[in-house]
Amino acid sequence: MPASGAVTRNTLRQQIADALRDEVLAGRLGPGEEFTVKQIAEQYGVSATPVREALVDLSAQGLLDSDQHRGFRVHQFSVDDYRGMVEARMLVVDGIFRRQVSAPPSASSEPDVGRGVALVSVRRRGEAAVRAARAGDLDILIGYDIRYWRELARLVSANDYIADFLHRLRVQAWVFSVPYLRSDRDVVGWLWSGHVDLVDALTLGDADAAIAVVREYNTQSLEWADRLERLAR
């Protein structure tokens, strides 16, 4: 019985954390917005304990700031923060693909069937993300984009620590971007849609092409950051 109760509470904790993260990504909880454990517990009709644990988890992910006296507030990332996220993921992803280029060929000549199946699944998510990006549908795009990159990172890096780090950067980058993109009339022009191109390059084993796709994406992201900075002056 105690074990069952612990699982239930942990599940509730994760559900609350996921729901609040989605609220932030959707822009319904904006940067700097404050709330308390009590307010969230009443909103979801649950006890304070799993709410407090969920909020602490989101704080550890860098999405919330904790104030002992005022509760929690949505973290407000700066343009420089965003640049740092882009540069960090650029270094890590570039390193992953370069390692694949320099890796010695496998002793087995048999194709990696599991990897191929996984890439097909990732490609489907990429196709959905591309459609959403070209339609300017942020809500659909964010969901597919986050899942696409998380699955791709786990597949390509084969390292959960790297994949989790990149996932955290991805979520933080979207948290920063959402308020700006929702108010941008030219939003489609700044939404990346190279998901399928990247998967196709990886499917062919062309790491150089994959690096080129990601570098183009990161260059676009940094140009967007420069644009935001100019508009703020």
PEHUJO-V277827 format. One record per residue. N is the residue number from 1. RES is the residue in one small letter. SS is DSSP state (hx for helix, st for strand, lp for the rest). PHI is phi in whole degrees, -180 to 180 (999 if undefined). Layout:
N:RES:SS:PHI
N:RES:SS:PHI
This chain:
1:m:lp:999
2:p:hx:-59
3:a:hx:-63
4:s:hx:-62
5:g:hx:-64
6:a:hx:-65
7:v:hx:-63
8:t:hx:-61
9:r:hx:-67
10:n:hx:-64
11:t:hx:-64
12:l:hx:-64
13:r:hx:-56
14:q:hx:-68
15:q:hx:-63
16:i:hx:-67
17:a:hx:-60
18:d:hx:-64
19:a:hx:-65
20:l:hx:-69
21:r:hx:-62
22:d:hx:-65
23:e:hx:-63
24:v:hx:-68
25:l:hx:-65
26:a:lp:-82
27:g:lp:84
28:r:lp:-78
29:l:lp:-115
30:g:lp:-87
31:p:lp:-55
32:g:lp:85
33:e:lp:-70
34:e:st:-107
35:f:st:-161
36:t:lp:-114
37:v:hx:-59
38:k:hx:-62
39:q:hx:-62
40:i:hx:-70
41:a:hx:-62
42:e:hx:-69
43:q:hx:-62
44:y:hx:-98
45:g:lp:66
46:v:lp:-128
47:s:lp:-77
48:a:hx:-72
49:t:hx:-61
50:p:hx:-66
51:v:hx:-66
52:r:hx:-60
53:e:hx:-64
54:a:hx:-65
55:l:hx:-68
56:v:hx:-65
57:d:hx:-61
58:l:hx:-68
59:s:hx:-66
60:a:hx:-65
61:q:lp:-84
62:g:lp:84
63:l:lp:-91
64:l:st:-127
65:d:st:-111
66:s:st:-106
67:d:st:-125
68:q:lp:-55
69:h:lp:-100
70:r:lp:-114
71:g:st:98
72:f:st:-129
73:r:st:-144
74:v:st:-68
75:h:lp:-66
76:q:lp:-107
77:f:lp:-81
78:s:lp:-96
79:v:hx:-62
80:d:hx:-65
81:d:hx:-59
82:y:hx:-62
83:r:hx:-59
84:g:hx:-62
85:m:hx:-63
86:v:hx:-64
87:e:hx:-66
88:a:hx:-65
89:r:hx:-68
90:m:hx:-62
91:l:hx:-65
92:v:hx:-69
93:v:hx:-66
94:d:hx:-60
95:g:hx:-64
96:i:hx:-61
97:f:hx:-69
98:r:hx:-65
99:r:hx:-63
100:q:hx:-67
101:v:hx:-66
102:s:hx:-86
103:a:lp:-67
104:p:lp:-68
105:p:lp:-62
106:s:lp:-68
107:a:lp:-67
108:s:lp:-91
109:s:lp:-90
110:e:lp:-73
111:p:lp:-67
112:d:lp:-81
113:v:hx:-64
114:g:hx:-60
115:r:hx:-64
116:g:hx:-62
117:v:hx:-64
118:a:hx:-63
119:l:hx:-66
120:v:hx:-62
121:s:hx:-64
122:v:hx:-64
123:r:hx:-62
124:r:hx:-62
125:r:hx:-65
126:g:hx:-63
127:e:hx:-62
128:a:hx:-66
129:a:hx:-66
130:v:hx:-62
131:r:hx:-60
132:a:hx:-67
133:a:hx:-64
134:r:hx:-72
135:a:hx:-92
136:g:lp:72
137:d:lp:-91
138:l:hx:-63
139:d:hx:-59
140:i:hx:-71
141:l:hx:-60
142:i:hx:-59
143:g:hx:-61
144:y:hx:-70
145:d:hx:-63
146:i:hx:-64
147:r:hx:-68
148:y:hx:-57
149:w:hx:-70
150:r:hx:-66
151:e:hx:-67
152:l:hx:-66
153:a:hx:-64
154:r:hx:-65
155:l:hx:-72
156:v:hx:-80
157:s:hx:-83
158:a:lp:55
159:n:lp:-141
160:d:hx:-64
161:y:hx:-66
162:i:hx:-66
163:a:hx:-62
164:d:hx:-67
165:f:hx:-63
166:l:hx:-67
167:h:hx:-63
168:r:hx:-62
169:l:hx:-63
170:r:hx:-61
171:v:hx:-64
172:q:hx:-61
173:a:hx:-63
174:w:hx:-69
175:v:hx:-59
176:f:hx:-66
177:s:hx:-74
178:v:hx:-52
179:p:hx:-59
180:y:hx:-73
181:l:hx:-66
182:r:hx:-69
183:s:lp:-105
184:d:lp:-97
185:r:lp:-68
186:d:lp:-103
187:v:hx:-58
188:v:hx:-61
189:g:hx:-67
190:w:hx:-111
191:l:lp:-93
192:w:lp:-71
193:s:lp:-137
194:g:lp:-98
195:h:hx:-56
196:v:hx:-70
197:d:hx:-58
198:l:hx:-67
199:v:hx:-64
200:d:hx:-62
201:a:hx:-63
202:l:hx:-70
203:t:hx:-63
204:l:lp:-81
205:g:lp:75
206:d:lp:-96
207:a:hx:-66
208:d:hx:-62
209:a:hx:-65
210:a:hx:-63
211:i:hx:-60
212:a:hx:-63
213:v:hx:-62
214:v:hx:-68
215:r:hx:-65
216:e:hx:-63
217:y:hx:-62
218:n:hx:-67
219:t:hx:-63
220:q:hx:-61
221:s:hx:-64
222:l:hx:-70
223:e:hx:-65
224:w:hx:-64
225:a:hx:-62
226:d:hx:-62
227:r:hx:-64
228:l:hx:-60
229:e:hx:-66
230:r:hx:-65
231:l:hx:-66
232:a:hx:-79
233:r:lp:-76
